[in-house]
Amino acid sequence: MIVLHYTGMRSAADALARLCDPAAEVSAHYMIAPTGQVWQLVAEDQRAWHAGAGAWQGRDDMNSRSIGIELVNTGEHPFPEPQMRQLEALLTHLIAKWAIAAEQIIAHSDMAPDRKEDPGPRFDWRRLARQGLAFWPEGFGADLPLGESLDAIGYPLAAPEKRLQAFRFRFLPTAQESETALDRRRAAQVAAALRAG
């Protein structure tokens, strides 16, 4: 599994200093700057402290079962082209090396919706999916209960509004305000596509 993050920091130097500071108790396997420069901070087969508390599809201890990639970005602006191209190259390598399925590439907010928002609504999941580097089923399904669909997709328990926000960040990034039929139908489609495998 791969978990994508943003650093929430304005510079690569600041993010690197924090990720390499033992007192911070946070790390990641890779960090990618807006320029496309890549740092490997932890060996892929070693545990990195990037995920924290959370779960995905019923599995917890995400630090022990995932590779973490930090993108230097505050979350307030789009991810630059050099950074996205480098991420695509890295994901292509990791998927081939570790036989990771596209649906196992997730957002930090997917596995920890009650406390995380990264990489946020400005991250282009659809772009990755067009290259087989992420899961993005097109379309909308039946108007089913949202909670049931989010459970089926793999979202852990959290406040309903936080789960909705995490889902929207990933699969319906332009949606706002309260839950609508569009949210329910989109979640039903994603859940059905996962079941269809």
N, C-alpha and C positions, 0 to 999 in steps of 0.2 A: 504494500500500500504506500501511496505517496500523499503527503499533506502539504498543500500550498499555503503560504503565509505572506503577509507584508510586514515589514519591520516596524512601521509606524514612525520611522525616523527619517529626517531630511537628507542625511548624508550616509554614504557607504562607510566612511571612516567611523562615524559614531556607532552605526549598527555593528560593524566589525568589532569595535572595542567592547561593546556590550556582550556580543555573542562569544567572545574569547575571554571574558572576565569570569573566573571561577566563582566569585562572590555573587554574581547575578543569577547563577543556577539556571541558565537558559542557553541553549545551543541549537544548532541545526547542522544537517549534513552539508548543505550547500547554501551559498548566498550569491545572488545575482544583482549587480549594480544596474542603474538605468543605462549606462554605457554598454552593457553586455558583458562586462568583466565578471568572471566567476571565481569564487573561492570555495574549495572543499575544506570544511572545517572539522568534519568527523568522518571516519571511514564508513562506507555504506553498510557494512555488516556489524557496526557498533551502535549502541543505543545513544541517541541524542535527546536532550531535554527540550524538545521543540513543541510538543503537543499539549502537555499538561493533562489535567483532568478532563475526561470526556469519553465518548464511545462512538462506534459506528457499526451499524448492522449487528448489534448485540455484543460486540467485542470491545473490551476496554483495554487499559494499559497501551494506549496507542504509541507511546514512545518506544516500546519494545517491538512493535510490529509495523513500523512505517519509516520511510525516509522523509525528512523534512527539508523543504526548499523555501528559503526566505528571499523575497523580492524587495529590494530597497524602494520603498514607496510609503507615503504617509496615508494612503487611501483617499486622498483628496483630489487626485488627478489620474488620468489614464496611465497605463503602463506603456513606457516607450517602446518603439519598434525594435531597437537593438536588444533590449531586455527580453522581449517576447521571443525574438528569434533564438536567442541563447537558451531560453527556457525550453523551447520546442526541441532544440538539439539535445539538451540534457534529458528531457523526458523520453525522447526516442531511444537514447542510449540505455536509460534505466529500464524501460519497458522490455527491451530486447534482452538485457542482461538478467533481469530478475523475473521475467514472465509475468509482468503486472498487467492486469486487464484494465481497460479504459475506465470502467466503472469504479475501480479502486484508486482513482486519482481524485482526491476530495479537497474541499476547502477546510481551513481551520474552523471556520464557523459551522460547517456541517457537523463536525464531531463534538463541538462545544458551543452550541447556539446560545446558551444562557450567559456566556461570558466573552465570546469572541465574535468579531465582525470581519476578519480578514479571510481572503484578499478583497472582499467587498464587492459592491455592485458595478464598479468600473472595470473589473477583471473580465476579459473576453473568453469565457468558457466555450462559446460556440466556435470561435476560431480554432481552439485546440481540438475540439471534436471533429472538425472537418478533416483533420489530419490523423484521426484515430488516437488522439492523445488525451481525450476526456470523454465523458458520457454526456450526451445532449440529444435526447430523442425529440424530434419535431412534433408539433401538433398538440392537440388537446383531447382529453378523454371524456368520460361520463362525469356528471356532477355528483361526486361521491363525498362522504365525510372527509374533511381535510386531515384530521388526526389519524384516521385509519391509513390513508395514503402515505402520510409522512412516516408512520410506523413501518409500513411495508418498504419504503425507500431505504430506511435505516437510521433516521434521525433519533437521537436519544431523547429521553424525557427532559422537558424544560418547560418554562412558561409558554403557553400557546403563542403569544405574540412574538416571542424570541424564535420559536421554531419556524413560524411563518416568515419572519425576517430572513433567517438563514436560508430557507428554501427559495425565497425571492432573489436573494443575492446570487444564488447559483442558477436558478432556472427561469426566473421571471423578473429580471433586474429593473425593469421600468415601473413595476407595480408599486403602489403606495397606499396609505390609509388602511382601512379595515379590510378584513377578509372578504373576498368576492367569489362569485361562481368561477371566474377566470382562474383564480388560485386553485380552487378545488379541481377544476377540469385539467389544469396543467399538472398538478400533483398526481392525479389519477393516471395520466398518460405516462409520466415518468415511472410510476410504480408498475404499470402494466408492461412497459418496455423492459424493466429489470426482470420481471417474472418471466418474460418471453426469452430472456437470455441472449 
